Amino acid sequence: MYYDDLWIYYDGGGRGFLLRQRHSCHRPAGSPPRCNGMELLDKLAILTDAAKYDAACTSSGVRRSARPGMIGNTTSSIAGCCHSFSADGRCITLLKVLMTNSCVFDCKYCVNRRSNDTRRAAFTPRELAELTIGFYRRNYIEGLFLSSGVLRSPDYTTERMIECLRILREEYRFNGYIHAKAIPGTSPELVQRLGLLADRLSVNIELPSQKGLQTLAPDKSKQAILRPMAQIRDRARESKAELVKSRHAPVFAPAGQSTQLIVGATADNDRHILHLTQSLYEKYRLKRVFYSAYVPVVENSLLPSKDTKPPLLREHRLYQADWLLRFYGFRAEELLDEQHPDFNPLVDPKCHWAIGHLEQFPLEIMNAEYETLLRVPGIGPISARRIVSARRHGTLRFEDLKKLGVVLKWAQFFITCGGRMQQGLQFTAQTLQRQLEAMERGQLPPEECRQLSLFDSAG
């Protein structure tokens, strides 16, 4: 197939990068007949739009350098793929697409559910592989994020995904980043094959509770979701052990696995979601748990109405709390309890915790342990390490802390330097929360947010 009639250009009228068909190109002599360009464009428009609700696609951190005879890489210079930023500040991209949006499942929250009246499309494995490699060669993308609706059965769909990735890896020698979705209910043999072709696998839990799963996604089961997650965990561990014995051993999902939770489609509170997240990190060794604010796209009595705004601020707070679990030594039971099952949306979770534990503050910067410093709002792992190192050489002042990377506008309420608070600072235990809320008000995300599309038009 020949895809040179699909191209991307930058429109100076404010619409950004647009995909168009180039009518003037011709097929070289001896080349196979080209695919119908408009048909392919229609498929691409439908299947990229249908994929936009999946949030689990940030950079992986996997390192695989360029190899002779292969194209692409996943070195730290590009920090994997997806819509993310590398260490040097570059924006990196991937093709985020479904194999098909046809689905035998009837999940009530999903725009691609069986009973929804929507346009359906499906790529053949070779169509999608050639489209991906064509976009890569034109430097439009640096990798692939591949998911799919369930066509016929989980096994049949996974076989088509595997064939697409096989063509990319073996025929085109593509060495770049690939993130693939493992569909719940897929046989272990196919999950194994998929993991040998992809850098990262993910199995989306989506609904945080068994009750929500039974009510909104009756075709899925908890066991069908957790079984492949356990297999990916175990096989990844085995793969690492095999690589110790032989560096030529096949690598299984070197970037690990992730999952996604939908926030706001059910009545599950933040406490329940955070405990589930903690359990997933500990039991299944996940690299990331992603949170997706529910976007009402269907009308159903069991779901929020279509005019309900997505809970974007709640999603934001859960990501911040997730960071506290992974990098700051917090436990879910510390952050929320039965009396306070949800985060205060007006302050970040670390401030929310500190306000509830004022008996532990203020901390003296000159003698607080590293783990304790991490609990101070405005102090992160890097600035905490700098403090521990710098105080060996002399007394630290507030102006010194700013140079070390401490965000003083938050930290000043919870620390002392040489036994003294920040000069001129005035607050009480009763006014502290209001002061913190006022400072953060200007940093909250705007109410009207939506995910951009490759096919957005002006206006």
VEXDREN-2710 file (C-alpha; in Angstrom, 1 decimal):
% VEXDREN-2710
k/r/px/py/pz
1/MET/0.0/0.0/0.0
2/TYR/1.1/3.5/-0.7
3/TYR/0.4/6.3/1.8
4/ASP/2.3/9.2/0.3
5/ASP/-1.0/11.0/-0.3
6/LEU/-1.5/11.6/3.4
7/TRP/0.5/14.5/4.8
8/ILE/0.6/16.9/7.7
9/TYR/1.1/20.6/7.4
10/TYR/1.1/23.6/9.8
11/ASP/-1.8/26.0/9.2
12/GLY/-0.9/29.6/10.0
13/GLY/-4.6/30.4/10.5
14/GLY/-4.5/29.1/14.1
15/ARG/-5.7/25.5/13.6
16/GLY/-2.2/24.0/14.2
17/PHE/-1.2/20.7/12.6
18/LEU/-3.8/19.3/10.2
19/LEU/-3.9/16.0/8.2
20/ARG/-4.8/16.3/4.6
21/GLN/-4.8/14.3/1.4
22/ARG/-2.3/15.3/-1.2
23/HIS/-4.0/14.9/-4.6
24/SER/-1.1/15.8/-6.7
25/CYS/1.2/12.8/-5.9
26/HIS/1.5/9.9/-8.3
27/ARG/2.2/6.2/-7.8
28/PRO/5.8/5.3/-8.8
29/ALA/6.0/2.7/-11.6
30/GLY/6.0/-0.8/-10.4
31/SER/4.6/0.0/-6.9
32/PRO/1.4/-1.7/-5.7
33/PRO/-2.0/-0.1/-6.0
34/ARG/-2.5/2.5/-3.3
35/CYS/-5.1/2.3/-0.6
36/ASN/-8.0/4.7/-1.1
37/GLY/-6.7/7.8/0.6
38/MET/-10.0/9.2/1.8
39/GLU/-11.0/5.8/3.2
40/LEU/-7.8/5.6/5.2
41/LEU/-8.2/9.2/6.3
42/ASP/-11.7/8.4/7.5
43/LYS/-10.4/5.4/9.5
44/LEU/-7.7/7.5/11.0
45/ALA/-10.1/10.3/12.0
46/ILE/-12.5/7.8/13.6
47/LEU/-10.0/5.7/15.4
48/THR/-7.7/8.5/16.8
49/ASP/-10.8/10.3/18.1
50/ALA/-12.1/7.1/19.7
51/ALA/-8.7/6.7/21.5
52/LYS/-8.6/10.1/23.1
53/TYR/-10.4/8.9/26.3
54/ASP/-7.5/6.7/27.2
55/ALA/-5.0/8.6/29.4
56/ALA/-2.5/5.9/30.2
57/CYS/0.2/6.9/27.7
58/THR/3.0/9.0/29.1
59/SER/6.6/8.4/28.5
60/SER/8.0/5.1/29.8
61/GLY/11.6/5.7/30.8
62/VAL/12.6/2.5/28.9
63/ARG/16.1/2.8/27.4
64/ARG/16.8/1.0/24.1
65/SER/19.5/2.6/22.0
66/ALA/19.6/2.6/18.2
67/ARG/20.7/-0.7/16.6
68/PRO/22.3/-1.4/13.3
69/GLY/19.8/-2.3/10.7
70/MET/16.8/-1.0/12.7
71/ILE/15.1/2.4/12.9
72/GLY/14.0/4.3/16.0
73/ASN/15.1/4.2/19.6
74/THR/13.8/4.7/23.1
75/THR/16.8/6.4/24.7
76/SER/16.4/9.0/27.4
77/SER/17.1/11.7/24.9
78/ILE/13.5/11.3/23.8
79/ALA/12.2/9.9/27.1
80/GLY/10.1/7.3/25.4
81/CYS/7.1/8.6/23.4
82/CYS/3.6/10.0/23.8
83/HIS/2.5/13.6/24.3
84/SER/5.1/14.3/26.9
85/PHE/8.3/16.3/27.4
86/SER/11.9/15.0/27.4
87/ALA/14.6/16.0/29.8
88/ASP/15.8/18.7/27.4
89/GLY/12.3/20.2/27.1
90/ARG/11.3/18.8/23.7
91/CYS/7.7/17.8/23.1
92/ILE/7.5/14.2/21.9
93/THR/4.6/12.5/20.2
94/LEU/3.2/9.1/19.3
95/LEU/0.4/7.8/17.2
96/LYS/-2.4/7.1/19.7
97/VAL/-5.0/5.0/17.9
98/LEU/-7.4/2.1/18.2
99/MET/-7.1/-1.0/16.0
100/THR/-10.9/-0.9/15.8
101/ASN/-13.8/0.9/17.6
102/SER/-16.1/-2.0/17.0
103/CYS/-16.8/-3.8/20.3
104/VAL/-18.8/-6.8/21.5
105/PHE/-18.8/-5.4/25.1
106/ASP/-21.5/-3.0/26.2
107/CYS/-19.9/-0.9/28.9
108/LYS/-22.4/1.8/29.7
109/TYR/-19.8/4.6/30.1
110/CYS/-17.9/3.9/26.8
111/VAL/-18.5/5.7/23.6
112/ASN/-17.5/2.6/21.7
113/ARG/-20.0/0.3/23.4
114/ARG/-21.9/-2.2/21.4
115/SER/-25.3/-0.5/21.7
116/ASN/-24.0/3.0/20.8
117/ASP/-24.9/4.3/17.3
118/THR/-21.6/5.6/16.1
119/ARG/-19.4/5.2/13.0
120/ARG/-17.3/2.1/13.1
121/ALA/-13.9/1.4/11.5
122/ALA/-11.1/-1.0/11.7
123/PHE/-7.5/-1.1/10.4
124/THR/-6.0/-4.2/9.0
125/PRO/-2.7/-5.0/10.8
126/ARG/-0.7/-4.1/7.7
127/GLU/-2.6/-0.8/7.1
128/LEU/-1.8/0.3/10.6
129/ALA/1.8/-0.8/10.5
130/GLU/2.4/1.0/7.2
131/LEU/0.7/4.1/8.4
132/THR/2.8/4.1/11.6
133/ILE/6.1/3.6/9.8
134/GLY/5.1/6.3/7.3
135/PHE/4.4/8.8/10.0
136/TYR/7.6/7.9/11.8
137/ARG/9.7/8.3/8.6
138/ARG/8.2/11.8/8.2
139/ASN/9.1/12.6/11.8
140/TYR/5.5/13.1/12.8
141/ILE/5.7/10.6/15.6
142/GLU/8.3/8.7/17.6
143/GLY/6.2/5.7/18.6
144/LEU/2.8/4.0/18.9
145/PHE/0.2/3.7/21.5
146/LEU/-2.2/0.9/20.4
147/SER/-5.5/0.0/22.0
148/SER/-8.6/-1.5/20.6
149/GLY/-12.3/-2.3/21.0
150/VAL/-13.1/-6.0/21.3
151/LEU/-13.7/-7.3/17.8
152/ARG/-15.3/-10.8/18.0
153/SER/-13.4/-11.8/21.1
154/PRO/-10.4/-10.7/23.2
155/ASP/-8.2/-13.3/21.6
156/TYR/-9.1/-12.5/18.0
157/THR/-8.5/-8.7/18.6
158/THR/-5.1/-9.4/20.3
159/GLU/-4.0/-11.6/17.4
160/ARG/-4.6/-8.6/15.1
161/MET/-2.7/-6.3/17.4
162/ILE/0.2/-8.8/17.6
163/GLU/0.3/-9.1/13.8
164/CYS/0.5/-5.3/13.4
165/LEU/3.4/-5.1/15.9
166/ARG/5.1/-8.1/14.3
167/ILE/5.1/-6.3/11.0
168/LEU/6.6/-3.2/12.6
169/ARG/9.3/-5.0/14.6
170/GLU/10.3/-7.8/12.1
171/GLU/9.5/-6.5/8.6
172/TYR/10.2/-2.8/9.1
173/ARG/12.8/-3.3/11.9
174/PHE/11.1/-0.6/14.0
175/ASN/13.0/-0.1/17.2
176/GLY/11.0/2.7/18.7
177/TYR/8.6/2.8/21.6
178/ILE/5.3/0.8/21.5
179/HIS/2.7/0.8/24.3
180/ALA/0.0/-1.9/23.8
181/LYS/-3.2/-2.6/25.6
182/ALA/-3.7/-6.1/26.9
183/ILE/-7.5/-6.8/26.7
184/PRO/-9.1/-8.4/29.7
185/GLY/-9.9/-12.0/29.0
186/THR/-7.0/-12.6/26.5
187/SER/-5.4/-16.0/26.8
188/PRO/-2.0/-16.1/28.6
189/GLU/-0.2/-17.3/25.4
190/LEU/-1.2/-14.2/23.5
191/VAL/-0.4/-11.8/26.4
192/GLN/3.1/-13.4/26.3
193/ARG/3.5/-12.8/22.6
194/LEU/2.2/-9.2/22.9
195/GLY/4.7/-8.4/25.7
196/LEU/7.6/-9.6/23.6
197/LEU/6.8/-7.0/20.9
198/ALA/5.8/-4.1/23.1
199/ASP/7.8/-1.9/25.5
200/ARG/4.9/-1.4/27.9
201/LEU/1.6/-3.2/28.5
202/SER/-1.4/-1.9/30.3
203/VAL/-4.6/-3.5/31.4
204/ASN/-7.2/-0.8/32.2
205/ILE/-9.2/-1.4/35.4
206/GLU/-11.3/1.7/34.7
207/LEU/-14.0/1.3/37.4
208/PRO/-12.5/1.4/40.9
209/SER/-15.0/-1.0/42.6
210/GLN/-16.6/-4.4/42.0
211/LYS/-20.0/-2.8/42.3
212/GLY/-19.3/-0.3/39.6
213/LEU/-17.9/-3.0/37.3
214/GLN/-21.0/-5.2/37.7
215/THR/-23.3/-2.2/37.2
216/LEU/-21.6/-0.4/34.3
217/ALA/-19.5/-3.1/32.6
218/PRO/-21.3/-6.4/33.1
219/ASP/-19.3/-8.1/30.3
220/LYS/-16.1/-7.7/32.3
221/SER/-15.0/-9.3/35.5
222/LYS/-12.5/-8.5/38.2
223/GLN/-10.7/-11.7/37.6
224/ALA/-10.4/-11.2/33.9
225/ILE/-8.7/-7.9/34.5
226/LEU/-6.4/-8.9/37.3
227/ARG/-5.2/-12.2/35.8
228/PRO/-3.2/-10.6/32.9
229/MET/-1.9/-8.0/35.3
230/ALA/-0.4/-10.8/37.5
231/GLN/0.9/-12.6/34.4
232/ILE/2.7/-9.4/33.2
233/ARG/4.2/-8.9/36.7
234/ASP/5.5/-12.4/36.9
235/ARG/6.7/-12.6/33.3
236/ALA/8.5/-9.3/33.6
237/ARG/10.3/-10.6/36.7
238/GLU/11.3/-13.8/34.9
239/SER/12.6/-11.8/31.9
240/LYS/14.9/-9.7/34.1
241/ALA/16.3/-12.8/35.7
242/GLU/16.9/-14.4/32.2
243/LEU/18.7/-11.2/31.1
244/VAL/21.1/-11.6/34.0
245/LYS/22.1/-15.0/32.7
246/SER/22.1/-13.9/29.0
247/ARG/21.9/-10.5/27.5
248/HIS/20.5/-12.0/24.3
249/ALA/17.4/-13.4/26.2
250/PRO/14.1/-12.1/24.8
251/VAL/12.9/-9.0/26.7
252/PHE/9.3/-8.9/28.0
253/ALA/7.6/-5.5/28.4
254/PRO/10.8/-3.7/29.6
255/ALA/8.9/-0.6/30.6
256/GLY/6.5/-2.5/32.8
257/GLN/2.8/-2.1/33.0
258/SER/0.3/0.6/33.9
259/THR/-3.5/0.9/34.3
260/GLN/-6.2/3.6/34.2
261/LEU/-9.0/4.5/36.6
262/ILE/-12.0/6.5/35.6
263/VAL/-12.9/9.2/38.2
264/GLY/-16.4/10.4/38.6
265/ALA/-18.4/7.8/36.7
266/THR/-19.3/6.0/40.0
267/ALA/-19.8/7.1/43.6
268/ASP/-16.4/5.8/44.8
269/ASN/-14.6/8.3/47.0
270/ASP/-11.0/9.4/46.9
271/ARG/-10.1/7.2/49.8
272/HIS/-11.2/4.1/48.1
273/ILE/-9.4/5.1/44.8
274/LEU/-6.2/5.8/46.7
275/HIS/-6.2/2.6/48.6
276/LEU/-6.8/0.7/45.4
277/THR/-3.9/2.6/43.8
278/GLN/-1.6/1.7/46.7
279/SER/-2.6/-1.9/46.5
280/LEU/-1.9/-2.0/42.7
281/TYR/1.6/-0.6/43.1
282/GLU/2.5/-3.0/45.9
283/LYS/0.8/-6.2/44.5
284/TYR/1.3/-5.9/40.8
285/ARG/4.4/-3.7/40.6
286/LEU/2.8/-1.1/38.3
287/LYS/4.9/1.7/36.9
288/ARG/1.9/4.1/36.8
289/VAL/-1.7/4.4/37.7
290/PHE/-3.5/7.0/35.5
291/TYR/-6.6/8.8/36.4
292/SER/-9.1/9.9/33.8
293/ALA/-11.9/12.4/34.7
294/TYR/-15.1/10.9/33.4
295/VAL/-16.3/12.8/30.3
296/PRO/-20.1/12.3/29.9
297/VAL/-20.6/11.2/26.3
298/VAL/-23.7/9.0/26.7
299/GLU/-27.0/9.5/28.4
300/ASN/-27.7/6.8/31.0
301/SER/-29.6/6.9/34.3
302/LEU/-26.7/5.2/36.0
303/LEU/-24.2/7.8/34.9
304/PRO/-23.8/11.6/35.4
305/SER/-25.8/13.6/32.9
306/LYS/-24.2/14.8/29.7
307/ASP/-24.2/18.4/30.9
308/THR/-22.0/17.4/34.0
309/LYS/-18.5/18.9/33.8
310/PRO/-15.7/16.4/34.0
311/PRO/-14.1/16.4/37.5
312/LEU/-10.7/17.7/36.2
313/LEU/-9.7/19.3/39.5
314/ARG/-10.4/16.0/41.4
315/GLU/-8.3/14.1/38.8
316/HIS/-5.5/16.7/39.4
317/ARG/-5.6/16.1/43.2
318/LEU/-5.5/12.3/42.7
319/TYR/-2.4/12.6/40.5
320/GLN/-0.7/14.8/43.2
321/ALA/-1.6/12.2/45.9
322/ASP/-0.3/9.4/43.7
323/TRP/3.0/11.3/43.6
324/LEU/3.1/11.4/47.4
325/LEU/2.6/7.6/47.5
326/ARG/5.4/6.9/45.0
327/PHE/8.1/9.5/45.9
328/TYR/7.4/11.0/49.3
329/GLY/6.8/8.0/51.6
330/PHE/3.2/8.6/52.3
331/ARG/0.6/5.9/52.8
332/ALA/-3.0/6.1/51.7
333/GLU/-4.3/5.7/55.2
334/GLU/-2.3/8.8/56.3
335/LEU/-3.8/11.0/53.6
336/LEU/-7.5/10.2/54.0
337/ASP/-9.7/8.4/56.6
338/GLU/-13.3/7.6/57.2
339/GLN/-14.0/11.0/58.5
340/HIS/-12.3/12.7/55.6
341/PRO/-12.8/10.4/52.6
342/ASP/-12.2/13.0/49.9
343/PHE/-9.4/15.6/49.3
344/ASN/-10.1/19.3/49.7
345/PRO/-10.1/20.4/46.1
346/LEU/-8.9/23.9/47.0
347/VAL/-5.5/22.8/48.3
348/ASP/-3.0/20.2/47.2
349/PRO/-3.1/16.8/49.2
350/LYS/0.3/17.5/50.9
351/CYS/-1.1/20.8/52.3
352/HIS/-4.3/19.0/53.1
353/TRP/-2.4/16.5/55.2
354/ALA/-0.2/19.1/56.9
355/ILE/-3.2/21.2/58.0
356/GLY/-4.6/18.1/59.7
357/HIS/-1.3/17.4/61.5
358/LEU/-0.2/20.8/62.7
359/GLU/1.1/19.1/65.9
360/GLN/4.1/17.9/63.9
361/PHE/5.1/21.4/62.8
362/PRO/7.0/23.6/62.6
363/LEU/10.1/21.5/61.7
364/GLU/13.6/22.8/62.3
365/ILE/15.4/22.7/59.0
366/MET/18.8/22.2/60.7
367/ASN/18.0/18.9/62.3
368/ALA/14.9/17.3/60.6
369/GLU/15.4/13.9/59.1
370/TYR/15.3/13.6/55.3
371/GLU/12.0/11.5/55.4
372/THR/10.5/14.2/57.7
373/LEU/11.5/17.0/55.3
374/LEU/9.6/15.3/52.5
375/ARG/6.4/15.9/54.4
376/VAL/6.8/19.7/54.4
377/PRO/4.7/21.4/51.7
378/GLY/7.1/23.1/49.2
379/ILE/10.0/20.6/49.8
380/GLY/10.5/17.8/47.3
381/PRO/13.1/14.9/47.1
382/ILE/15.7/17.0/45.4
383/SER/15.4/20.1/47.6
384/ALA/15.4/17.8/50.7
385/ARG/18.6/16.1/49.6
386/ARG/20.2/19.5/49.0
387/ILE/19.1/20.7/52.5
388/VAL/20.7/17.6/54.2
389/SER/23.9/18.2/52.2
390/ALA/24.1/22.0/52.7
391/ARG/23.5/22.1/56.4
392/ARG/26.6/20.1/57.1
393/HIS/28.6/23.2/56.1
394/GLY/26.7/25.9/58.1
395/THR/23.4/27.3/59.3
396/LEU/20.7/27.7/56.6
397/ARG/18.6/30.8/56.3
398/PHE/15.3/31.2/54.5
399/GLU/17.0/32.9/51.6
400/ASP/19.3/29.9/51.3
401/LEU/16.4/27.6/51.1
402/LYS/15.0/29.4/48.1
403/LYS/18.3/28.9/46.3
404/LEU/18.1/25.1/47.1
405/GLY/14.8/24.8/45.3
406/VAL/12.4/25.1/48.3
407/VAL/9.0/26.7/47.4
408/LEU/9.0/29.1/50.3
409/LYS/5.5/30.4/49.8
410/TRP/4.2/27.0/51.0
411/ALA/7.1/25.8/53.2
412/GLN/7.3/29.0/55.3
413/PHE/4.3/28.1/57.3
414/PHE/5.7/24.7/58.4
415/ILE/9.4/25.3/59.1
416/THR/11.9/27.2/61.2
417/CYS/15.5/28.2/60.5
418/GLY/17.7/28.4/63.5
419/GLY/14.6/28.2/65.7
420/ARG/12.9/31.2/64.0
421/MET/9.9/31.5/61.7
422/GLN/10.0/33.6/58.5
423/GLN/10.1/37.3/59.5
424/GLY/6.8/39.1/59.1
425/LEU/4.8/35.9/58.6
426/GLN/1.4/36.1/60.3
427/PHE/-1.1/33.2/60.6
428/THR/-3.0/31.1/63.1
429/ALA/-4.1/27.5/63.1
430/GLN/-7.6/28.8/62.3
431/THR/-6.6/31.0/59.4
432/LEU/-3.9/28.8/57.8
433/GLN/-6.2/26.8/55.5
434/ARG/-7.9/30.0/54.2
435/GLN/-4.4/31.5/53.5
436/LEU/-3.2/28.4/51.6
437/GLU/-6.5/28.2/49.6
438/ALA/-6.1/31.9/48.6
439/MET/-2.6/31.4/47.4
440/GLU/-3.5/28.4/45.3
441/ARG/-6.6/29.8/43.8
442/GLY/-4.8/31.4/40.9
443/GLN/-3.0/28.1/40.1
444/LEU/-6.0/25.9/39.7
445/PRO/-6.7/24.5/36.2
446/PRO/-9.3/26.3/34.1
447/GLU/-12.9/24.9/34.3
448/GLU/-13.2/24.6/30.5
449/CYS/-10.6/22.0/29.4
450/ARG/-10.8/19.4/26.6
451/GLN/-8.4/17.1/24.8
452/LEU/-7.2/18.4/21.4
453/SER/-7.7/16.4/18.3
454/LEU/-5.5/16.1/15.2
455/PHE/-8.7/16.9/13.2
456/ASP/-9.9/19.9/15.1
457/SER/-11.2/22.7/12.9
458/ALA/-11.0/26.5/13.5
459/GLY/-13.4/28.1/15.9
END
